[in-house]
Amino acid sequence: MNNTKWWQTAVIYQIYPRSYQDSDGDGIGDLRGIISRLDYLEQLGITAIWLSPVYKSPNDDNGYDISDYQDIMSEFGTMDDMDELIEQARLRNIRIIMDLVVNHTSDEHPWFIEAHKGKDNPYRDYYIWRDPVNGGVPNSLRSTFSGSAWELDEVSGQYFLHLFSRRQPDLNWENPKVRQEVWDMMNFWLDKGVGGFRMDVIDLVGKIPDQEITGNGPKLHEYLQEMNRETFGAHDVLTVGETWGATPEVAKLYSNPDRKELSMVFQFEHIGLDQQDGGEKWDLKPLDVSELKQVLAKWQTELGNEGWNSLFWNNHDLPRIVSRWGNDKQYRVQSAKMFAILLHLMKGTPYIYQGEELGMTNYPIQDISEAQDIEAINMYHERIGQGYAKEAIIQSINAKGRDNARTPMQWDTTRNAGFTTGEPWLPVHPNYKEINMEANLKDPDSVFHCYRKLIELRKNNPIVVWGEFELVTGVPDQVFMYYRRYEGHTWLVTANFSGEPITLELPELGQAGFIIGNYSRDHVDFKQLQLQPYEAFVVILA
Ligand SMILES: OC[C@H]1O[C@H](OC[C@H]2O[C@H](OC[C@H]3O[C@H](O)[C@H](O)[C@@H](O)[C@@H]3O)[C@H](O)[C@@H](O)[C@@H]2O)[C@H](O)[C@@H](O)[C@@H]1O
């Protein structure tokens, strides 16, 4: 394949630096800590690291509120540490993907400090200001972090827009000076040799606040084409947009190579399947596996050659999949591997969120005082005010809250799981004596070794990267089966999504050679097959 891009054959690993490895005992992960774990990541076999924000920030939203895009958060280290991370990673053939958070800045960014000084300030138009309407907010736009998206500035009497916290004012992308500042900053990082950008809520930058249009505004793609032209277009990098509402049609607009925008997007359709229709993410409903099959199959088949899928179950905003849709008790190891096998055999670029490869689990809280995340804390207070029962809110936070996946990495059985010698900023999950990297490395049947083998399988078998996908229908709802076909070869992936054995009779498939699975088998006989709880395997049919 002449036009093959490195990111099409890649596996990306996401690091949430605050929780990865602390090197100086302050209880907060840092860049030198990450450098010290690069050999581990090389052993896993990943191609690139998506680094959640490491820029200077007052941490209202743990780094997603940036006060200087060209400086490093002091808790994380220095620019010299960052340069060393890029170089040390490069020596291991690992690229660094920066998190690009340009829908908004921190309110401590010098642009906002200036803009806030008054209507005549040259930076005023870097942000979105509106006069009051009928003595109140300009309209009913809401913040993702609860409440109105408009905050009154007492000094000027105008409101500014913040689609996230009030300390994350939205940038005005209609102002060409703002876009030029963003391009200059991106080129600064490209000159350092980074491997690309993960673009935070990039679907919001074309917003028209007065019409209450936030996602997919009319100028969005014009801006992204300009970005491509002015920054990374001439570089061999990966660009992935976080796009919450994307459909396959919309995803093609972003990632059709002819349009010169992005490499791929994160779509979240599968992630919303346990959310009540018309509700917020906190309004829970059970997952229907049939729906999951339909949604993932749709994304696998509909992009065709006009786009490229990103494959993920987890990230720093989502609960851990093994606790969410698997069984993190009796079948923790089996279900963690089941999710890994199912996803890593699909077409697209897989993303692994730190600790997923160890089978780490959600961390439940009893009381809101234990929460650190602004989204959960704001929602709690808003819903208490609306009369919700405390127990119901805590249940939603334990199911969907972001702190769940942000507890420190579990490296070994020493104090604080080897994450820090100090007091960790968020508690270490008490199960670290059982679930940790050291134990995973020692056990050839561990979740880690399953991920390592899946990455190797992708590297060595073009069918995993390029094969056509076809969903198998007519099987029990809880069984997710699909074919991959490439150059006369067919592989079949089978996964039992339940904690019960399931009998399958598919005599037409006969016997098949075993490639990888989470129970020990040397072949699979489809004439009479009993799938074990959460069993998943890949076989070769032809
Ligand atoms: O920089 C601010 C945050 O930006 C990223 O995440 C954005 C948020 O994504 C989700 O919320 C979006 C909502 O989208 C749709 O309305 C859905 O219907 C809702 O269910 C979604 O909630 C997450 O739920 C939020 O937690 C995210 O903030 C970064 O990845 C975040 O870390 C930043 O905080």
The ligand as an SDF file (V2000), in Angstrom:
LIG
                    3D

 34 36  0  0  0  0  0  0  0  0999 V2000
  -11.6080   20.8730   27.8790 O   0  0  0  0  0  0  0  0  0  0  0  0
  -12.8440   20.5970   28.4410 C   0  0  0  0  0  0  0  0  0  0  0  0
  -13.1320   19.1240   28.3760 C   0  0  0  0  0  0  0  0  0  0  0  0
  -12.9660   18.7440   27.0050 O   0  0  0  0  0  0  0  0  0  0  0  0
  -12.9060   17.3590   26.7210 C   0  0  0  0  0  0  0  0  0  0  0  0
  -14.0910   16.6390   26.9470 O   0  0  0  0  0  0  0  0  0  0  0  0
  -15.3420   17.1780   26.6500 C   0  0  0  0  0  0  0  0  0  0  0  0
  -16.4630   16.5770   27.4700 C   0  0  0  0  0  0  0  0  0  0  0  0
  -16.9800   15.5090   26.8210 O   0  0  0  0  0  0  0  0  0  0  0  0
  -18.1210   14.9270   27.4390 C   0  0  0  0  0  0  0  0  0  0  0  0
  -19.1910   15.7960   27.4750 O   0  0  0  0  0  0  0  0  0  0  0  0
  -19.7590   16.0940   26.2720 C   0  0  0  0  0  0  0  0  0  0  0  0
  -21.2170   15.8230   26.2820 C   0  0  0  0  0  0  0  0  0  0  0  0
  -21.5380   15.7360   24.9290 O   0  0  0  0  0  0  0  0  0  0  0  0
  -22.8730   15.4860   24.6080 C   0  0  0  0  0  0  0  0  0  0  0  0
  -23.6470   16.5300   25.0310 O   0  0  0  0  0  0  0  0  0  0  0  0
  -23.3400   14.1840   25.2440 C   0  0  0  0  0  0  0  0  0  0  0  0
  -24.7090   13.9640   24.9710 O   0  0  0  0  0  0  0  0  0  0  0  0
  -23.1120   14.2610   26.7210 C   0  0  0  0  0  0  0  0  0  0  0  0
  -23.4560   13.0450   27.2960 O   0  0  0  0  0  0  0  0  0  0  0  0
  -21.6400   14.5260   26.9660 C   0  0  0  0  0  0  0  0  0  0  0  0
  -21.4620   14.6480   28.3450 O   0  0  0  0  0  0  0  0  0  0  0  0
  -17.7640   14.4200   28.7950 C   0  0  0  0  0  0  0  0  0  0  0  0
  -18.9120   13.9440   29.4730 O   0  0  0  0  0  0  0  0  0  0  0  0
  -17.1970   15.4750   29.5930 C   0  0  0  0  0  0  0  0  0  0  0  0
  -16.7000   14.8690   30.7620 O   0  0  0  0  0  0  0  0  0  0  0  0
  -16.0630   16.1520   28.8580 C   0  0  0  0  0  0  0  0  0  0  0  0
  -15.6950   17.2660   29.5790 O   0  0  0  0  0  0  0  0  0  0  0  0
  -11.8050   16.7540   27.5710 C   0  0  0  0  0  0  0  0  0  0  0  0
  -11.5830   15.4360   27.1830 O   0  0  0  0  0  0  0  0  0  0  0  0
  -12.1490   16.9140   29.0180 C   0  0  0  0  0  0  0  0  0  0  0  0
  -11.2440   16.2710   29.8770 O   0  0  0  0  0  0  0  0  0  0  0  0
  -12.1980   18.3840   29.3240 C   0  0  0  0  0  0  0  0  0  0  0  0
  -12.6570   18.5660   30.6340 O   0  0  0  0  0  0  0  0  0  0  0  0
  1  2  1  0
  2  3  1  0
  3  4  1  0
  3 33  1  0
  4  5  1  0
  5  6  1  0
  5 29  1  0
  6  7  1  0
  7  8  1  0
  8  9  1  0
  8 27  1  0
  9 10  1  0
 10 11  1  0
 10 23  1  0
 11 12  1  0
 12 13  1  0
 13 14  1  0
 13 21  1  0
 14 15  1  0
 15 16  1  0
 15 17  1  0
 17 18  1  0
 17 19  1  0
 19 20  1  0
 19 21  1  0
 21 22  1  0
 23 24  1  0
 23 25  1  0
 25 26  1  0
 25 27  1  0
 27 28  1  0
 29 30  1  0
 29 31  1  0
 31 32  1  0
 31 33  1  0
 33 34  1  0
M  END
$$$$
